[in-house]
């Protein structure tokens, strides 16, 4: 699986495990819900800064986004 798709799948899985909507996670990570949706569906290639904010909002180490 390509890295962008793996990251998107992991973000979506972690978000759902925490019972967060895309809107809630987006607000916590300071990204728009539409952008987050595109990251989860591998349509966007987020920067390391954005991935770090998403990981912080999910309360995981950034490496968790790349597992699998």
C-alpha positions, 0 to 999 in steps of 0.5 A, spaced: 500 500 500 502 506 498 504 511 504 499 516 502 493 511 502 496 508 508 496 514 512 489 516 510 487 509 512 490 509 519 487 516 520 480 514 519 481 508 523 484 512 529 479 517 528 473 512 529 476 508 534 476 515 538 469 516 536 471 523 533 467 526 527 471 529 521 469 536 523 471 534 531 478 532 529 479 537 524 477 542 529 482 539 534 488 539 528 486 546 525 485 543 518 478 544 515 474 538 515 474 537 507 481 537 507 481 532 512 476 528 508 481 528 502 487 526 506 483 520 509 481 518 502 488 519 499 487 525 495 491 530 498 498 529 500 499 532 507 505 536 510 509 533 516 506 539 520 499 537 518 500 530 520 504 532 526 497 536 528 493 530 526 497 525 530 497 530 536 489 531 536 489 523 536 494 523 542 498 518 538 505 519 536 506 521 528 509 514 527 502 511 528 500 514 522 505 510 518 504 503 521 501 497 517 
